[in-house]
């Protein structure tokens, strides 16, 4: 059964074949920059990469999946190829210091804000925890194989070696300011991935690069590989002085170290296409001498929330942890983030979460019924049952550019049919479909300190409301209800008293 995927590099659907004859797929994903908790837009990209990996495995391929955790070098002005501004880890340290002063630190974050390594490790562990809850296989594997989620701060020697190689081959140079830049003019294919051309890349376009900075470069689009900076919080010795690597350099070095000079797949959000992935292609191909770095590029489009751009000021900004604290199951969040096709902008809604939960509960009930059938003699065991027939359509759908909507339709149709076929085979078929969906094993609300704290607050507020109602103080009763609403809690008065639930 063929597997087709859209390739950003060629702008076309292609039949996918692993580079290596043994059939192992080498897959690199751009992961989080750990200066804060990952939001649901980040997780949409990570989860779509996970779905692609699982779909390939359903088609019988073995996948070696690597995802980096960026802990240095990602600047606040990385919308330009030559990223400037402030390192985001330093920004995170300042934010934590401010939170300490206001007493609003997240649980477990008694860390030194002046220590960027400690800040990065704190948020890295929170990301890994969130990722495991949501079923990211690479985060689950990281527990036994931490090398699958490399940190740039632990791979600096490999980055320095790559820069030395590029300088030696005439693809990089040391400018008057001591910074090592990649020469985009040395790579004629620069811009092929994103559609940019060197003629269109005007000075300072896409960023706020100073005229002084541009003056030392051979071409305005040349990008930083290594910057000497004795004042930078995170710095290492190098042939060009004590300093730090460029963000684009990091992924090329780590992918080469763990997967080889040419790989099958590379993924990220669509905002990574330029400049980050374009720069990765240039430096990797020039270092290896190969025509490709990644043969197929897989990019997920943006996420909106309730039809608007996600924004803290609009109150529609959510991390995975925010939603878990409201009682949303990891299964429902996972499905809501991936059920819209990855090449379409997704609109995340609370109603969508509820719909996903109902669908997952229906699938779970069907699985429980199949498990019960195992104990009784099967009827029509010689014929394929609805789950076995659905698996054929499901597998074909996910192999058709990850068409999850069609795959889920096949599963939903099967659940609506009368039970038939061998129960063991039917259960195996359903579990095979879930090996891509990844929802059964995470269909429970998380028990957490945040949930416990919420329950305690709600009980106090309910007692206040009860006393206000007994005193006929309706204004106070309404104020308490407003406080409960602000906590994401819905209450219901009945003959047995007042009950509450988390509103999603």
C-alpha positions as CSV (number, residue, x, y, z in Angstrom):
1,X,0.0,0.0,0.0
2,X,1.6,3.3,-1.1
3,X,2.3,6.1,1.3
4,X,2.0,9.7,-0.1
5,X,3.1,12.9,1.6
6,X,3.2,16.6,0.5
7,X,6.8,17.8,0.2
8,X,7.3,21.5,0.8
9,X,10.6,21.4,-1.1
10,X,9.0,20.2,-4.4
11,X,5.5,21.7,-3.7
12,X,3.9,18.4,-4.6
13,X,2.5,15.1,-3.3
14,X,5.1,12.4,-3.5
15,X,5.1,8.7,-2.9
16,X,7.4,8.2,0.0
17,X,10.2,5.6,0.0
18,X,12.9,5.5,2.7
19,X,16.4,6.5,1.7
20,X,17.9,3.4,3.3
21,X,17.2,0.0,1.8
22,X,16.7,-1.6,5.2
23,X,13.6,0.5,5.6
24,X,14.5,2.6,8.6
25,X,13.1,6.2,8.2
26,X,15.3,9.0,9.6
27,X,13.1,11.8,10.8
28,X,14.1,15.1,12.4
29,X,11.7,17.5,14.0
30,X,12.3,21.0,15.2
31,X,11.2,21.0,18.8
32,X,10.5,23.6,21.5
33,X,12.6,26.5,22.6
34,X,12.4,26.0,26.4
35,X,12.0,29.6,27.6
36,X,8.4,29.0,28.6
37,X,5.7,26.3,28.6
38,X,4.8,25.1,25.1
39,X,1.3,26.4,23.9
40,X,-1.3,24.5,22.0
41,X,-0.1,26.0,18.7
42,X,3.4,24.5,19.3
43,X,1.8,21.2,20.2
44,X,-0.2,21.1,17.0
45,X,3.1,21.0,15.0
46,X,4.7,18.4,17.4
47,X,1.6,16.2,17.4
48,X,1.2,16.2,13.6
49,X,4.9,15.1,13.3
50,X,4.0,12.3,15.8
51,X,1.0,11.3,13.7
52,X,3.1,11.1,10.6
53,X,5.6,8.9,12.5
54,X,2.8,6.6,13.7
55,X,1.2,6.4,10.2
56,X,4.6,5.4,8.7
57,X,4.9,2.7,11.4
58,X,1.3,1.4,10.6
59,X,2.6,1.0,7.1
60,X,5.3,-1.3,8.4
61,X,8.3,1.2,8.5
62,X,10.7,1.6,11.3
63,X,11.2,5.3,12.3
64,X,14.1,6.8,14.1
65,X,12.7,10.1,15.3
66,X,14.8,12.9,16.7
67,X,13.4,16.2,18.2
68,X,15.7,18.8,19.6
69,X,15.1,20.9,22.7
70,X,16.5,24.3,22.0
71,X,18.2,25.8,25.1
72,X,20.6,28.4,23.6
73,X,20.9,30.6,20.5
74,X,17.3,31.3,19.7
75,X,17.0,35.1,19.6
76,X,14.1,37.4,19.9
77,X,14.5,38.6,16.3
78,X,14.9,35.3,14.6
79,X,12.3,36.3,12.0
80,X,15.4,37.5,10.1
81,X,17.9,35.0,8.8
82,X,20.6,36.9,10.7
83,X,18.7,36.7,14.0
84,X,19.4,39.5,16.5
85,X,18.1,40.8,19.7
86,X,18.3,39.0,23.0
87,X,18.7,35.3,23.7
88,X,15.3,33.9,24.7
89,X,16.8,32.0,27.7
90,X,17.9,35.3,29.2
91,X,14.4,36.6,28.6
92,X,13.0,33.6,30.5
93,X,15.3,34.3,33.4
94,X,14.0,37.9,33.7
95,X,10.4,36.7,33.6
96,X,11.0,34.2,36.3
97,X,12.7,36.8,38.4
98,X,9.7,39.1,38.1
99,X,7.4,36.2,38.9
100,X,9.4,35.5,42.1
101,X,8.9,39.1,43.2
102,X,5.1,38.9,42.7
103,X,4.8,35.4,44.2
104,X,3.4,33.9,41.0
105,X,5.9,31.2,40.3
106,X,4.6,27.9,38.9
107,X,4.9,24.9,41.3
108,X,8.5,23.5,41.5
109,X,10.1,26.5,39.9
110,X,12.3,27.6,42.8
111,X,15.3,28.1,40.5
112,X,17.9,30.7,40.1
113,X,16.6,33.0,37.3
114,X,20.2,34.2,36.6
115,X,21.2,30.6,35.7
116,X,20.0,30.0,32.1
117,X,20.9,26.3,32.3
118,X,18.5,25.8,35.3
119,X,15.8,27.8,33.6
120,X,16.1,25.7,30.4
121,X,16.1,22.5,32.4
122,X,13.0,23.5,34.3
123,X,11.0,24.2,31.1
124,X,12.5,21.2,29.3
125,X,11.2,18.9,32.0
126,X,7.8,20.5,31.9
127,X,7.7,20.1,28.1
128,X,8.7,16.4,28.3
129,X,5.9,15.8,30.9
130,X,3.3,17.5,28.7
131,X,4.6,15.7,25.6
132,X,4.3,12.3,27.4
133,X,0.8,13.1,28.5
134,X,-0.2,13.9,24.9
135,X,1.4,10.8,23.5
136,X,4.5,12.2,21.8
137,X,6.4,8.9,21.1
138,X,9.8,10.6,21.0
139,X,9.2,12.2,24.4
140,X,8.1,8.8,25.8
141,X,11.3,7.2,24.3
142,X,13.4,9.9,25.7
143,X,13.1,8.4,29.1
144,X,15.3,5.5,28.0
145,X,17.1,7.2,25.1
146,X,17.7,10.8,26.0
147,X,19.9,11.3,22.9
148,X,16.7,11.3,20.8
149,X,15.9,14.7,22.2
150,X,19.3,16.5,22.1
151,X,20.1,19.8,23.7
152,X,22.3,22.3,21.7
153,X,24.3,23.1,24.9
154,X,25.5,19.5,24.9
155,X,26.4,19.4,21.2
156,X,28.6,22.5,20.8
157,X,31.8,20.6,19.7
158,X,29.7,19.2,16.8
159,X,28.6,22.7,15.8
160,X,32.1,24.1,15.9
161,X,33.3,21.2,13.7
162,X,30.5,22.0,11.2
163,X,31.5,25.7,11.1
164,X,35.1,24.7,10.6
165,X,34.1,22.5,7.6
166,X,32.1,25.3,6.0
167,X,34.9,27.8,6.4
168,X,37.4,25.4,4.9
169,X,35.2,24.8,1.9
170,X,34.6,28.5,1.2
171,X,31.0,28.6,2.3
172,X,31.5,30.6,5.5
173,X,33.8,33.5,6.4
174,X,34.9,35.5,9.4
175,X,33.7,39.1,9.1
176,X,35.4,42.2,10.5
177,X,33.3,42.1,13.6
178,X,34.6,38.6,14.3
179,X,31.2,36.9,13.6
180,X,31.3,33.8,11.4
181,X,28.7,34.1,8.6
182,X,27.4,31.6,6.0
183,X,27.7,33.0,2.5
184,X,24.4,32.5,0.8
185,X,25.9,33.3,-2.6
186,X,28.0,30.2,-2.3
187,X,24.9,28.0,-2.5
188,X,22.9,28.6,-5.7
189,X,19.9,26.7,-4.4
190,X,19.4,29.1,-1.5
191,X,15.7,30.0,-1.5
192,X,14.3,26.9,-3.2
193,X,12.5,25.6,-0.1
194,X,10.8,28.9,0.8
195,X,10.5,30.4,-2.7
196,X,12.7,33.3,-1.8
197,X,15.4,34.5,-4.1
198,X,18.6,36.4,-3.2
199,X,17.4,39.3,-5.3
200,X,14.3,39.6,-3.3
201,X,16.0,39.4,0.1
202,X,16.6,43.1,0.7
203,X,18.8,44.5,3.4
204,X,17.2,44.0,6.8
205,X,14.0,42.4,5.4
206,X,12.0,40.5,8.0
207,X,14.0,41.8,10.9
208,X,15.7,44.7,12.6
209,X,19.3,44.2,11.5
210,X,21.5,47.3,12.0
211,X,23.3,49.0,9.2
212,X,26.6,48.5,11.0
213,X,25.9,44.7,11.2
214,X,25.0,44.6,7.5
215,X,28.1,46.5,6.4
216,X,30.4,43.6,7.5
217,X,28.6,41.0,5.4
218,X,29.1,40.0,1.8
219,X,25.4,39.8,1.2
220,X,22.5,41.0,3.3
221,X,21.0,37.5,3.6
222,X,24.2,36.0,5.0
223,X,23.4,34.4,8.3
224,X,25.3,33.9,11.6
225,X,27.0,30.6,12.4
226,X,29.0,31.7,15.4
227,X,29.1,34.9,17.4
228,X,32.0,35.8,19.7
229,X,30.5,37.4,22.8
230,X,32.4,37.4,26.1
231,X,29.3,38.9,27.9
232,X,26.8,36.3,26.8
233,X,25.4,34.2,29.6
234,X,25.9,30.9,27.8
235,X,29.2,30.9,25.9
236,X,31.9,28.4,24.9
237,X,35.5,28.6,23.6
238,X,36.0,28.3,19.8
239,X,38.6,29.1,17.1
240,X,36.7,32.4,16.6
241,X,36.6,33.4,20.3
242,X,34.4,32.7,23.3
243,X,30.8,32.9,22.2
244,X,27.7,31.0,21.1
245,X,26.2,29.2,18.0
246,X,23.5,30.5,15.7
247,X,20.1,28.9,16.0
248,X,20.1,27.6,12.4
249,X,23.4,25.9,12.9
250,X,22.2,23.8,15.8
251,X,19.7,21.6,14.0
252,X,22.0,20.8,11.1
253,X,24.8,19.7,13.5
254,X,22.4,17.6,15.7
255,X,20.6,15.9,12.8
256,X,24.0,15.0,11.2
257,X,25.3,13.7,14.6
258,X,22.2,11.4,15.2
259,X,20.8,10.6,11.8
260,X,23.4,11.2,9.1
261,X,24.3,13.7,6.5
262,X,21.1,13.0,4.4
263,X,17.8,12.2,6.1
264,X,14.3,11.2,4.9
265,X,12.1,13.6,6.7
266,X,12.3,17.0,8.5
267,X,9.3,18.7,10.1
268,X,8.3,21.9,11.8
269,X,5.7,24.7,11.8
270,X,5.2,26.7,8.6
271,X,6.9,29.7,10.3
272,X,10.1,27.6,10.4
273,X,10.3,27.4,6.5
274,X,12.1,30.7,6.3
275,X,14.6,31.5,7.5
276,X,15.3,28.5,9.8
277,X,14.8,25.5,7.5
278,X,16.2,27.4,4.4
279,X,19.4,28.0,6.3
280,X,19.6,24.4,7.5
281,X,19.4,23.2,3.9
282,X,22.2,25.5,2.8
283,X,24.7,24.8,5.5
284,X,24.0,21.0,5.6
285,X,24.3,20.5,1.8
286,X,27.4,22.7,1.6
287,X,29.0,20.7,4.4
288,X,28.1,17.3,3.1
289,X,28.4,18.0,-0.7
290,X,25.1,16.2,-1.1
291,X,22.2,17.6,-3.2
292,X,19.8,17.0,-0.3
293,X,19.7,17.5,3.5
294,X,16.2,16.2,4.0
295,X,14.4,14.6,1.1
296,X,10.9,15.5,2.3
297,X,9.9,18.6,4.3
298,X,6.7,18.4,6.3
299,X,5.2,21.6,7.7
300,X,2.1,22.2,9.8
301,X,0.0,25.4,9.3
302,X,-1.1,27.8,12.0
303,X,-3.6,27.3,14.8
304,X,-6.3,29.8,15.7
305,X,-8.5,29.8,18.8
306,X,-12.2,30.4,18.4
307,X,-11.5,32.0,15.0
308,X,-8.9,34.4,16.3
309,X,-5.1,34.6,16.5
310,X,-4.0,33.2,19.9
311,X,-3.1,36.0,22.2
312,X,-2.7,36.4,26.0
313,X,-4.4,39.9,25.8
314,X,-7.5,38.3,24.2
315,X,-7.7,35.6,26.9
316,X,-7.5,32.8,24.3
317,X,-4.0,31.7,24.9
318,X,-3.6,28.2,26.2
319,X,-0.8,25.9,27.2
320,X,-1.5,22.2,27.5
321,X,-1.3,22.6,31.2
322,X,-4.0,25.3,31.3
323,X,-6.4,22.8,29.6
324,X,-5.4,19.8,31.7
325,X,-6.2,21.9,34.8
326,X,-9.7,22.5,33.5
327,X,-10.2,18.7,33.3
328,X,-9.6,18.3,29.6
329,X,-8.2,14.8,28.9
330,X,-4.9,14.5,27.0
331,X,-6.8,12.3,24.6
332,X,-9.4,15.0,23.7
333,X,-6.7,17.7,23.4
334,X,-4.5,15.4,21.2
335,X,-7.4,14.7,18.8
336,X,-8.6,18.3,18.7
337,X,-5.1,19.5,17.7
338,X,-4.6,17.0,14.9
339,X,-8.0,16.2,13.4
340,X,-7.9,19.2,11.0
341,X,-5.5,18.4,8.1
342,X,-2.0,19.6,8.8
343,X,-1.9,21.7,5.6
344,X,-5.0,23.7,6.6
345,X,-5.2,26.4,9.3
346,X,-6.9,24.9,12.3
347,X,-9.5,26.5,14.5
348,X,-9.3,25.2,18.0
349,X,-12.6,25.5,20.0
350,X,-13.9,24.4,23.3
351,X,-16.9,22.9,21.5
352,X,-14.4,21.0,19.4
353,X,-12.8,19.6,22.6
354,X,-16.2,18.4,23.8
355,X,-16.9,16.8,20.4
356,X,-13.6,15.0,20.5
357,X,-14.2,13.7,24.0
358,X,-17.6,12.3,23.0
359,X,-16.1,10.6,19.9
360,X,-13.3,9.1,22.0
361,X,-15.7,7.9,24.6
362,X,-17.7,6.2,21.9
363,X,-14.5,4.5,20.6
364,X,-13.6,3.5,24.1
365,X,-17.0,1.9,24.7
366,X,-16.6,0.0,21.5
367,X,-13.3,-1.4,22.6
368,X,-14.7,-2.4,25.9
369,X,-17.5,-4.3,24.2
370,X,-15.0,-6.1,22.0
371,X,-12.9,-7.1,25.0
372,X,-16.1,-8.6,26.6
373,X,-16.7,-10.6,23.4
374,X,-13.4,-12.3,23.8
375,X,-14.9,-14.3,26.6
376,X,-17.7,-15.7,24.5
377,X,-17.7,-17.7,21.2
378,X,-17.4,-15.6,18.1
379,X,-20.1,-15.4,15.4
380,X,-19.2,-15.2,11.8
381,X,-15.6,-15.6,12.8
382,X,-14.6,-16.7,9.3
383,X,-15.5,-13.3,7.8
384,X,-13.8,-10.0,8.4
385,X,-15.7,-7.8,10.9
386,X,-16.3,-4.0,10.6
387,X,-13.1,-3.1,12.4
388,X,-11.0,-5.2,10.1
389,X,-12.6,-3.7,7.1
390,X,-12.2,-0.2,8.6
391,X,-8.5,-0.8,9.2
392,X,-7.9,-1.2,5.4
393,X,-9.6,2.1,4.7
394,X,-8.0,3.7,7.7
395,X,-4.5,2.7,6.6
396,X,-5.1,3.9,3.1
397,X,-6.4,7.2,4.4
398,X,-3.4,8.0,6.7
399,X,-1.1,7.0,3.9
400,X,-2.8,9.6,1.7
401,X,-1.0,12.7,3.0
402,X,-2.2,12.0,6.5
403,X,-5.9,12.2,5.7
404,X,-7.1,11.8,9.3
405,X,-10.7,12.9,8.6
406,X,-11.2,10.0,6.2
407,X,-9.5,7.6,8.6
408,X,-11.7,8.6,11.5
409,X,-14.8,8.4,9.2
410,X,-13.9,4.8,8.5
411,X,-13.6,4.0,12.2
412,X,-16.9,5.8,13.1
413,X,-18.7,3.8,10.3
414,X,-17.4,0.6,11.7
415,X,-18.5,1.4,15.3
416,X,-22.0,2.0,13.9
417,X,-22.2,-1.5,12.4
418,X,-23.4,-4.7,14.1
419,X,-20.6,-6.7,15.7
420,X,-19.3,-9.5,13.5
421,X,-16.1,-11.3,12.8
422,X,-13.5,-12.8,15.2
423,X,-13.4,-10.7,18.4
424,X,-9.7,-11.0,18.8
425,X,-9.0,-9.9,15.2
426,X,-11.5,-7.1,15.6
427,X,-9.8,-5.9,18.8
428,X,-6.4,-6.1,17.1
429,X,-7.7,-4.0,14.2
430,X,-9.1,-1.3,16.5
431,X,-5.9,-1.2,18.4
432,X,-3.9,-0.9,15.2
433,X,-6.0,2.2,14.3
434,X,-5.4,3.6,17.8
435,X,-1.7,3.1,17.3
436,X,-2.0,6.2,15.1
437,X,-4.7,8.0,17.0
438,X,-3.1,7.4,20.4
439,X,-6.1,8.2,22.5
440,X,-7.2,5.1,24.4
441,X,-4.2,5.1,26.8
442,X,-4.7,8.8,27.7
443,X,-8.4,9.2,28.0
444,X,-8.5,10.2,31.7
445,X,-8.2,13.6,33.3
446,X,-4.9,14.2,34.9
447,X,-4.6,14.2,38.7
448,X,-2.4,17.1,39.5
449,X,-1.7,19.6,42.2
450,X,-3.4,22.2,40.0
451,X,-6.6,20.2,40.0
452,X,-6.4,19.6,43.8
453,X,-5.9,23.4,44.3
454,X,-8.9,24.1,42.1
455,X,-11.1,21.7,44.0
456,X,-10.2,23.3,47.3
457,X,-10.9,26.8,45.9
458,X,-14.3,25.7,44.5
459,X,-15.4,24.2,47.8
460,X,-14.6,27.4,49.7
461,X,-16.5,29.5,47.1
462,X,-19.5,27.1,47.1
463,X,-19.7,27.5,50.9
464,X,-19.6,31.3,50.5
465,X,-22.4,31.1,47.9
466,X,-24.5,28.8,50.1
467,X,-24.2,31.3,53.0
468,X,-25.1,34.2,50.7
469,X,-28.1,32.5,49.4
470,X,-29.3,31.5,52.9
471,X,-29.0,35.2,53.8
472,X,-30.8,36.2,50.6
473,X,-27.7,38.2,49.6
474,X,-28.2,37.7,45.9
475,X,-25.5,40.2,44.9
476,X,-22.9,38.2,46.8
477,X,-24.2,35.0,45.3
478,X,-23.8,36.4,41.8
479,X,-20.3,37.6,42.6
480,X,-19.3,34.1,43.7
481,X,-20.8,32.6,40.6
482,X,-18.7,35.0,38.5
483,X,-15.5,33.9,40.4
484,X,-16.4,30.3,39.7
485,X,-16.9,31.1,36.0
486,X,-13.5,32.8,36.0
487,X,-12.0,29.6,37.3
488,X,-13.5,27.6,34.4
489,X,-16.1,26.0,36.7
490,X,-19.8,25.4,35.9
491,X,-22.2,24.8,38.8
492,X,-25.6,23.2,38.9
493,X,-28.2,23.6,41.7
494,X,-30.4,20.5,42.3
495,X,-32.5,18.8,45.0
496,X,-29.3,17.1,46.4
497,X,-27.4,20.4,46.6
498,X,-25.0,22.2,44.3
499,X,-22.6,20.2,42.1
500,X,-19.8,21.5,39.9
501,X,-17.7,20.5,36.9
502,X,-14.9,21.9,34.9
503,X,-16.2,23.7,31.9
504,X,-14.2,23.1,28.7
